[in-house]
Structure formats: C-alpha cells, structure tokens
C-alpha cells in the first residue's frame, strides 16, 4: 500500500512541477521536483527487504506463496508482496504437566523442548499452518508424546539411568511426527521431577538397600579373594616343607658335619676339639684366639 501511495505521490508531484515550470514559477517547481524524488525513493525502498540474521522470509504475493525463501541480508522483492519472517534459531519451549507412569501413578514433570524451524520448509509451514505453528502442531504433539512415553516406564526409572533413555524416546518419537512438517527437534531435557512423597521415600529406601547390597557383595568378594590368597600361601609353605624334608637324610647331615669339622680343623686358629657322645658323635670344636 505504501508503494502505491509513493508512486501516486511521485506522479502528482511530477505533474505539479511541470505546471509550475510552464508558468515560470521556478521555486515552486523545485519543491515539487523534490516531492517527485522523495516519492521515487520511498517506492524503491518498498522493493528492498532486510531479513535479520537467524531468520528467513516467505514471500506472499496476494496468496501466491513463493517456494524460495529469502535468506538473511538485503533482498529485492515485489513491492506489492507481503514478506513473513520466520526465526530459524534454536527455541526453547517449557512445559509442566502431570503424566502417568507404568504403575498408573501420577508424576509431575517439568520439561523443556529445544527445537528449530527447517529453513527449507518455511514456505510449507506458512501455507499449511501459519506463523503460530508452535501452538498448533508442536505443543499438542509434545504433550501427547510425553504422556505416551512415560506410561511405558515405572516411576523409579525417573531416578535411575532410564531417565536418559526416557528423554531420548521423547525426542525420537516427537521428531518422527513433526520433522515431515518442517520442525527440527534437538532435545527434550527434563528439568524437574516431582513424585508423590510416599513414593519418593520408598524409591530412595530401595535404592539405598540396593547400594548396601552391592557394597556387601564387594566385601564378600574381597574376603573370598583374601581367603584364596591365604590358601595358596599355605599350600606353598606346605609344599616347600615337604620338599625340604624329603631332601634331608641322616647320611647327608653326617657328611655335612664331617665337612664342617675338616674345615675347622684345617684353620690356623687355636682350638679345642670335643668329641661328641655316641658312636656317631661329631667333634665339637671350641675356638680360641689365633
């Protein structure tokens, strides 16, 4: 509309300026010429559209929507067309809802949904849904998927490693539903989980009991390993003693005694040799100073 007004204004100013020139009124003709220039500038500016960073533009020319979206920056478009801007930045949608668990309990969840618009499908979204696609498509589908997924899990899963699995399931199922429409789902993190007080206490007690059981199993395994080590050590000592006892005989001990007596007797130290009692008694040598 402004483009048409600027064109009409420029034409009118041009006619007025021509008439002033014909009658010799130069000053009025100059002012009218400036009006022509102003109208032309305004008309040209209407053909220029600036798309902000992180956005795309959809061109709607009296209901005829272009398949090609306008990228960020300066774009030249039909001045009679309407340009609808869509953000393609990551957006966050927060939701608090009561959802059922597998046991039929009601659990309060606070979740966030991180999503963005596929720039290649912006014109499709504009034609089939409109700018408020979040309220029409995303929010209802998100609520439905969350309730459907949580109904497959027990409430204690929200306190265990299954929590990550739950988030992944919500993201994947929602993405399957909305991605064909041009909406990209990035993540669906859970911010807070509120269970019934009695259930929370019982879950915490059960987890504590499981942790204590795991600790006792560790202690028992450690004691079993220590007992195995002691049995191995005792078996080694027993085997050593058995080997040594088999290798020592009476004849060996006598021979070692004779060898020791010969070495002592051949030394230069003064000594006193005492003969042991019995027929096999070995001499006892009492050493003295050299």
C-alpha positions in Angstrom: 0.0 0.0 0.0 2.8 2.4 0.8 4.4 1.6 -2.6 1.2 2.6 -4.4 0.9 5.8 -2.3 4.5 6.7 -3.1 4.0 6.2 -6.8 0.8 8.3 -6.9 2.6 11.0 -4.9 5.5 11.0 -7.2 3.3 11.2 -10.3 1.3 14.0 -8.8 4.4 15.9 -7.8 5.8 15.5 -11.3 2.6 16.9 -12.8 2.7 19.9 -10.4 6.4 20.5 -11.1 5.7 20.5 -14.9 2.8 23.0 -14.5 5.0 25.3 -12.3 7.7 25.3 -14.9 5.3 26.2 -17.7 4.1 29.3 -15.8 7.6 30.3 -14.8 7.3 29.6 -11.1 10.8 28.1 -10.6 10.9 28.0 -6.8 7.6 26.0 -6.6 8.8 23.8 -9.4 12.0 22.9 -7.4 9.9 21.9 -4.3 7.6 19.8 -6.5 10.6 18.1 -8.0 11.9 17.2 -4.6 8.5 15.7 -3.9 9.0 13.5 -7.1 12.4 12.4 -5.8 11.0 11.6 -2.3 8.2 9.6 -3.8 10.6 7.7 -6.0 12.9 6.9 -3.1 10.1 5.6 -1.0 8.8 3.4 -3.8 12.3 2.0 -4.4 12.7 1.2 -0.7 9.5 -0.7 -0.7 11.2 -3.2 -3.1 14.0 -3.8 -0.6 13.5 -6.2 2.3 16.1 -6.8 5.0 15.9 -10.2 6.6 17.6 -10.3 10.1 20.3 -12.8 11.0 18.8 -16.1 12.2 15.6 -15.6 10.1 14.2 -16.4 6.7 11.5 -14.6 4.8 8.4 -16.1 3.0 7.1 -14.1 0.1 3.3 -13.9 -0.2 2.0 -12.1 -3.3 -1.7 -11.9 -2.9 -1.9 -15.6 -1.8 0.7 -16.8 -4.2 3.4 -18.1 -1.9 6.9 -18.5 -3.3 8.7 -21.8 -2.7 12.1 -19.9 -2.5 12.6 -18.3 0.9 14.6 -15.1 1.5 17.9 -15.5 3.2 19.3 -13.2 5.9 20.5 -9.9 4.4 19.2 -7.5 1.8 16.7 -8.9 -0.7 14.8 -7.4 -3.6 11.2 -8.4 -3.8 8.0 -7.4 -5.5 7.0 -4.2 -3.6 3.4 -5.4 -3.7 4.2 -8.7 -1.9 4.0 -9.4 1.8 7.1 -10.9 3.5 6.5 -13.1 6.5 9.6 -13.6 8.7 10.3 -16.9 10.5 13.0 -17.5 13.0 15.3 -20.4 12.4 17.2 -20.1 15.7 17.0 -22.7 18.4 14.0 -22.0 20.5 13.0 -23.4 23.9 9.5 -24.4 24.9 8.9 -25.2 28.6 6.0 -27.3 29.8 4.8 -28.6 33.2 2.4 -31.5 33.1 1.1 -34.4 35.1 1.9 -37.7 33.4 1.1 -41.3 34.1 3.7 -44.0 34.9 3.5 -47.7 34.1 2.1 -48.4 37.6 -0.7 -45.8 37.0 0.8 -43.2 39.3 0.7 -39.5 38.5 4.1 -37.9 38.2 4.7 -34.1 37.8 7.2 -33.3 35.2 8.9 -30.0 34.1 10.4 -30.4 30.7 12.0 -28.2 28.1 11.9 -28.8 24.3 14.6 -27.4 22.1 13.6 -27.1 18.5 14.1 -25.0 15.4 12.4 -24.4 12.0 13.9 -26.0 8.9 14.6 -23.0 6.6 13.8 -25.1 3.5 10.3 -25.8 4.8 9.4 -22.3 5.9 7.1 -21.7 3.0 5.4 -25.1 3.6 4.8 -24.2 7.2 3.4 -20.8 6.2 1.0 -22.3 3.6 -0.2 -25.3 5.7 -0.1 -24.0 9.3 0.9 -20.4 9.6 3.3 -18.4 11.8 1.9 -19.9 15.0 2.9 -23.4 14.2 4.2 -24.0 17.7 0.8 -23.7 19.3 -1.0 -25.6 16.5 1.5 -28.5 15.9 4.4 -28.7 18.3 2.8 -28.2 21.7 -0.1 -30.7 21.3 2.2 -33.3 19.8 4.8 -32.8 22.5 2.3 -33.3 25.3 0.8 -36.4 23.7 4.3 -38.0 23.1 5.4 -37.3 26.7 2.4 -38.9 28.2 2.7 -41.9 25.9 6.3 -42.5 26.6 6.1 -42.1 30.4 3.3 -44.6 30.5 5.9 -47.3 29.4 8.2 -46.7 32.3 8.0 -47.2 36.1 8.2 -44.2 38.3 11.6 -45.3 39.7 13.0 -45.0 36.1 13.0 -41.2 36.5 15.5 -41.6 39.4 17.8 -44.1 37.6 19.7 -44.4 34.3 16.5 -44.9 32.4 16.0 -41.2 32.7 18.3 -40.6 29.7 16.5 -43.3 27.8 13.2 -41.6 28.5 14.5 -38.3 27.2 15.8 -40.0 24.0 12.5 -41.7 23.4 10.6 -38.5 23.7 12.9 -36.7 21.3 12.9 -39.5 18.7 9.1 -40.1 18.8 8.3 -36.3 18.6 10.9 -35.9 15.8 9.2 -38.6 13.8 5.9 -36.7 14.0 6.9 -33.1 13.4 10.0 -33.3 11.2 8.0 -34.0 8.0 6.2 -30.8 8.7 9.4 -28.8 8.8 10.2 -28.7 12.5 13.5 -30.0 13.8 13.6 -31.4 17.3 17.0 -31.1 19.1 16.4 -32.3 22.6 13.8 -32.8 25.3 15.6 -32.4 28.7 13.7 -33.0 31.9 14.3 -30.1 34.3 12.4 -31.4 37.4 10.6 -34.5 38.5 8.1 -34.4 41.4 6.8 -37.8 42.7 4.3 -38.4 45.4 6.1 -38.0 48.8 5.5 -41.7 49.9 6.7 -43.0 46.5 9.8 -40.8 46.7 10.7 -42.1 50.1 10.2 -45.8 49.1 12.3 -45.4 45.9 15.1 -43.8 47.9 15.0 -46.6 50.5 15.1 -49.2 47.8 18.0 -47.5 46.1 19.8 -47.3 49.4 19.2 -51.0 50.0 20.5 -51.9 46.6 23.6 -49.8 47.1 24.2 -51.5 50.5 23.7 -55.0 48.9 26.2 -54.1 46.2 28.7 -52.9 48.9 28.3 -56.2 50.8 28.8 -58.2 47.6 32.1 -56.3 47.1 33.2 -57.0 50.7 32.4 -60.7 50.3 34.3 -60.9 47.0 37.2 -59.2 48.7 37.1 -61.7 51.7 36.9 -64.6 49.3 39.9 -63.4 47.4 41.9 -62.9 50.6 40.9 -66.5 51.7 42.1 -67.8 48.3 45.4 -66.0 48.8 45.9 -67.5 52.2 45.1 -71.0 51.0 47.6 -70.6 48.1 50.2 -69.2 50.5 49.7 -72.1 53.0 49.8 -74.7 50.2 53.1 -73.2 49.0 54.7 -73.4 52.5 53.4 -76.9 52.9 54.9 -77.9 49.6 58.2 -76.3 50.4 58.4 -78.1 53.8 57.6 -81.4 52.2 60.3 -81.0 49.5 62.9 -79.9 52.1 62.1 -82.8 54.5 62.4 -85.3 51.7 65.8 -84.0 50.6 67.4 -84.1 54.1 68.6 -87.5 55.2 70.8 -88.8 58.2 73.7 -89.6 55.9 73.6 -86.0 54.4 73.7 -84.5 57.9 76.6 -86.7 58.9 78.5 -85.7 55.7 77.9 -82.0 56.3 79.1 -82.4 59.8 82.3 -84.1 58.7 82.9 -81.3 56.1 82.5 -78.7 58.7 84.9 -80.5 61.1 87.5 -80.8 58.4 87.3 -77.1 57.6 87.6 -76.1 61.2 90.5 -78.4 61.8 92.4 -77.1 58.9 92.1 -73.5 60.0 95.1 -71.7 61.7 93.1 -70.7 64.7 93.8 -72.4 68.0 91.0 -74.7 69.0 89.8 -77.4 71.4 88.1 -80.4 69.8 85.5 -82.1 72.0 84.3 -85.5 70.6 80.5 -85.9 70.7 78.9 -88.8 72.6 77.7 -91.9 70.9 79.2 -93.9 68.0 78.2 -91.2 65.5 79.0 -88.2 67.6 80.8 -85.5 65.7 83.6 -83.4 67.3 82.7 -80.1 68.8 85.5 -77.5 68.3 85.8 -74.6 70.7 87.7 -71.9 69.0 90.3 -69.8 70.7 92.5 -66.8 69.8 94.9 -67.3 66.9 
